[in-house]
Structures are given as structure tokens and as C-alpha cells.
Amino acid sequence: MDTFKIPLKAKMNARAAIYANALRNNSCATLIGKRRARQIITDENLSLLTLKRTYSYLSRAKAYDKKDWSKCGTISYNLWGGDAMLIALKKFFNK
């Protein structure tokens, strides 16, 4: 299996989402979403199962208004790497 390289933009999205969530007293997202953001930022080697779960979440959640950082949906989506992560995962799984 090829290794998955986390895009820099996905790391930036996750970092911005952590910051936006901190401004809301960490009230948005699940513990899994918060953990995923830390994994993305630290460039952790994500298992195939984790990559599939990330792809699944982002595919379902992409309808959020990704420009409105005051909404928990936007923060949650970007904790998982946002559009950059979704695009990279689509490419990874469609080789």
C-alpha cells in the first residue's frame, strides 16, 4: 500500500479549527474530531482504517458552510483537515 502524505493545507485547516474552537471555549466537535486534528497537525502515520473513517466523515460533512468560522460545523469539518484532506483522500483511494 502507498503511504498517505497529509497535505500542508489540511494541517493548516486543522490548526485554524483548533484555534477557532479555543475561542469558543472548546465547545465544538467530538473528542474524535479533536484527536484527528492533533494527528493531522503532527503528521502522524494514519492507519488505513483511520484514513477511510476520515474520508467517510469529510464526505458526509462537506455540506457545511466552510467560510463561517463561528459555526461548529465549520470548525468540526476543518478539524478533520477540511477540503484539502478530502481532495487528497479522494486521490489516494482512486488510484
Buried (B, 14 or more C-beta within 10 A) or exposed (E): EEEBEBBEBBBBBBBBBBEBBEEBEEEBBEEEBBBBBEBBBEEEEBEEEBBEBBBEBBEEBEEBEBEEBEBBBBBBBBBBBBBBBBBBBEEBEEE
